[in-house]
Amino acid sequence: MKVSSCVLGGILTLLGLCATSCSTSDPTAPTASNSGKYYAVSAKQAEFYLYGPQQGNGPDRKLPQDTLMMLIRPSFGYSKVQLMNGQQGYVASQDIRAAPPQLVSAKTPMVPPTSHETGRTPKFRFDPRSIPAEPLPNDAPEPTPIPETEASPSP
């Protein structure tokens, strides 16, 4: 009995060690928490597929290095991305990396931040009361007099 329990304990320990050592992850691989952030091509060229890597006619385009894109859905082999022109497709996850801030600022249009993003109130606030009211139309009909209020001639 002692031998079988020692063997069983050894097997469980070995399985536990294998399970922890096999769960390593690539820190540069896209993750679900990075979905929607900017990524760039890290290889010299990356194959871009409109409908997925299994399509029969090969890649639709080859993206040059530092091509900026947004990550839509990360995956182990191929991630779904959106290019800056709005085109969506698939790129090998190993060929992209998180884009450095310098590349993002150089390749994206400058949009002024809104007041709730900066935490400041705007200098000019539009007041709708400052617009003059529209005048009433002049073609309104004359009111009809009420008969009891009119002065009647006395006999």
Phi, psi and omega in degrees: 000321181295323182293317182292324178289327176292320178294315179298318177296322178293320179294317179296321178295318180296318177296321178296319178292321179295320181295322181282328182279340181272353184260038176281151180232155179276117183292341180269351181289144179296141179240167182296331180289342179268004182300131180093358179264169181280138175230162179222156178289127181262339178276172177297322175214148176231135179283134183244124181245129178289319188247005179119159185289348180274359180297145190286342188258014178084187183291150178279329179210166170240122183269131178287166180301145181068020172289127184273141180207162175255138180276121179265306182220107178288151179208168183293310184268302182231135180255144175277129183229165173234123179286169183292341177273003177096351181288133180253148179186198185235139179227145178300131183298330180286345182266000180235158179214166176298133183285136176292151183302327180295319180292319180296314181292330180284330187253359178250147179291146179282122177244124181295139181291149178279169185294327180284341176281326182272339182084004180253153175274147181293153180288324181244126177244128181286130178246115183295342178288346181281349177277130180294145180290149178287139179291152177289151180292146181273351184267029177287143181289154178291141179291148179276130180291148178274129187296326183291337184271348181285147177282123180265148181291138181271139175277000000 
